[in-house]
Amino acid sequence: MIRAVLVEDQTLVREGLRSLLALLPDVTVVGEGRDGEEGLAVIARERPDLVLLDLRMPRLDGLGVLRGLSGKSDAPPCLVLTTFDDDALVLDALRAGARGYLLKDVTLETLASAIRIVAGGGSLVQPALTERLSRALAPRENAFEAFEDSEPLTPRETEVLRLLSGGYSNREIGDALSLTEGTVKNHISKVLLKLGVRDRTRAVLKGLEKGLI
């Protein structure tokens, strides 16, 4: 069972999410926060497997929550839910440690899939929004702390990066490309090294920035 915490200031949205998640057999809501400060307190108390996080909130916003969790070894992964009216804010959230983002008008099926991916250790950049993110990244050179590229990605590494952008797990990538899970891990390690980033989410963002996805 995936134990989730909702951090959302709009009561109707929060209640709607709780009702939708109640329909899923493998997800349970164990706590809610009406703003970032309440959210951090609930997260510390409940130690959930996943946080569904709004960005715009009073007192402490979603970025504040991400920064408050940053560096904690037991911090749960955060999936941002947004209206996407501020590209820069979403990018800042991903750079601050969010494991993915979704629009608030996604279907229950998409939401459920995203929750399972992120709670399982994956990351999710919603494919329908990658073009807009790419445009937002275009003028923001040097936004990433990265080493100089050692060499371009190989065609296989590029395929792996594209599947990472869809939120696929190592096993699913292996199945799609007829590779062992160990080989996929090696490819991902090389992708991270060549792009000069620390994790899968930043690799996807750097891939968008460089036009690889």
Phi, psi and omega in degrees: 000129178272119180267118186243148171243135177259129175237102189204130185275338181276117186301315182296319179295315181297315179294323178296317178297316179300317180295319179294315181294334177295341179279348182269132184287343186243015179229135175225138178273119184256355179184160181220148174231137181272353174200178185296324180294314176298321181301313180298322179294317180294319179298316179296324182284316188268338181049062185285171176274343186200147174239128171265117196236126171278157180264318183265108180214156177286166178064296178220123184274184182297323176299321178297322177295313180300318179291327177293332179270342185302133176087351179276127185295334182257015182293132179284155175292146182245132175249115183279133172248124188219158171274353177058045176262006180213096183302315184298323181295319178295317178298318178298322180295318179295320178292333180279355175124358176299141182270357178170178179211153177220152169286151182289347181261020178290162177285161177299322180299316179293317178299315180299316179298317180297317179301314182294321179296309185290318178295333180275004177103359180271183176227159186219120170244111188302117186305324183296343184251002185295325180296318180293320177297320180300318178295322180292328181282335190309312183276001187255067179291155180061026179283344183246141170278109187216152172283161174297143179301127178287322178191161180294159175292144174285164176305320180293318179296324177294321176298316179298317179298319180296322177289325174301322182294338177272001178083016182285145177282168178303319181295318180293323176296318178300317179296320182292327185252006181058048179237156174285159180298324178296320178294321178299316179301320179295318179298317181296319178300318179292322178299314180299317181295313183293326180275348178071038181234168188262337185211177187294320181298315179293330176296318179295316179296319179293324176298321176296315181300321184270001178075024181275343183246000000 
